[in-house]
Amino acid sequence: MSKNVLLAVSILMILISGLLFFQWNTVSISTFSSGKKPEQNVAVRHMQNHFQVKQSIKQMPEGSYEIRKPKKLDSFSCESSRHQSCVWLNQEKTRIAFGKEEEITFTYQLSSAENRDHFVLDNWLFQVEDVTCHFSRIQLTEEKWRQGEWLAAADSIGKKKMDAIDYYVFETNHESPALYWNANRLQEIYKDQHVAIYSESSVPADFSKLKDLDRSGKLLAVMTKKEKKFHDHDDLILVPNQGEEAILLAILKKTLLMEEKQEWLLDVMISAFFERPFGSEKAQKMYLELERELQKDGVNRWLAKVLPSKTVISARDLDEYIWETAGIKTNFFTINAQEKKPFIPYYVLDERPVLVNGKAADEITILYHGEHPYISFIPLVAQLGFAVQSGTNEVMIKRGDGAYHFYYGRKIFYKNGRPFGLSGNPFLTVGEETYIRTELLLPVLGVNINETSNQIHLKE
């Protein structure tokens, strides 16, 4: 009998524990039905050799949450507005329970550096996993480093220098913004709702086009002689003092997502941003070609379309942005996407679909070089039913009794072994593709061209 009682009690305890655990985990993913959003208030005091931090989090939905601790944390205390101490759900103190309308306060110390000319305080706050603090207020009291100033990727609400301390107030919707101190007074180079740029020296450049960037949070960019290489601290980047192009490149890399192996195209965007060539020889040629074809206003409209992009940007996307802003179809970026391949000039593509003997020919492209239209040669003759044998500088095609031998760059071709002269070189090589002048299709291949406003028909 006693064994049965013990068994029943054990099962009951397991069920209760399971229900409690299920309850904590269920409410931890509940929505903020009360309409209130999580907030935190942080008071940090910098004294002789450490930072004293007091972080209070409130308006959390009732539930259990994983907690990520600050880096280089030795010890801390945790107090609850409902209990003397916090309710931890594991021995490691990485999972905590929030009660209804409960405020939890962490108190701890972090060591500070000695005799530094600048300093970054990052990953320094407790963070609730998978929950965004919609408002963070940071009050910083500086007792030790009085000669410089503190910055953050946040709104600066107040700053006051007093006899014994300096006092700063920052507000942000970021859970753990990095704080940055520099022994020098920094110059504000540019600032908008998303990006702030500071430097130890003046930067005679216009960054106003950054207003078109679409970031989910604030970014603080500091150009300093105290760093020899780029450092990324999430919402704070430190860039060596190597000119305005270097800091713009760092900002674009942090904000725009470029397709793999096409990041170098950012140099073209930087050239467009400052309206002068920058970067590799190929990037500079591409910018100058863009400016020649689109004019500066057209390039600016194109860049304004690129900067707000939030998805991965490819060379093909950059061509699409030209179409969207200028109404000109081109594959300029697509055919120049590989950095080490030779530069290919800008060509305008005919956006109308091509039909060959009544069938769609998606692989066939018509482009304009100067005033002359050219058409993809190999895809065309293949769709016409020719067998194709290509060489480096020549191509042979055969269908039935008709055999042709063309030499790229020469004003002659052979039909069934008989030579025929041409007034000029009919071919144009763009990247790895060869095009032929459309006006030669009828006399050479017997193909007629009929154009309408929305289609191009090729028919034998």
Buried (B, 14 or more C-beta within 10 A) or exposed (E): EEEEEEEEEEEEEEEEEEEEEEEBBEBBEEEEEEEEBBBBBBBBBBEEEBBBBBBBBBBBBBBBBBBBBBEEBEEBEBBBEEEEEBBBBEEEEBBBBBBEEBBBBBBBBBEBEEEBEBBBBBBBBBBBEEBEBBEBBBBBBBEBBEEBBBBBBBEBEEEEEEEEBBEBBBBBBBBBBBBBBBBBEBEEBBBBEBBBBBBBEEBEBEBEBBBBBEBEEBBBBBBBBBBEEBBEBBBBBBBBBEBBBBBBBBBBBBBBEBBEEBBBBBBBBBBBBBBEBBBBEBBBBBBBBBBEBBEEEBBBBBBBBBBEBEEEBBBEBBBBBBBEBBEBBBBBBBBBBEBEEEBBBBBBBBEBEBBBEEEEBEEBBBBEBEEEBBBBBBBBBBBBEBEBEBEEEBBBBBBEEEBBBBBBEBEEBBBEEEEEEBEEEBBBEBBEBBBBBBEBBEEBBEBEBEEEEEEBBBEE
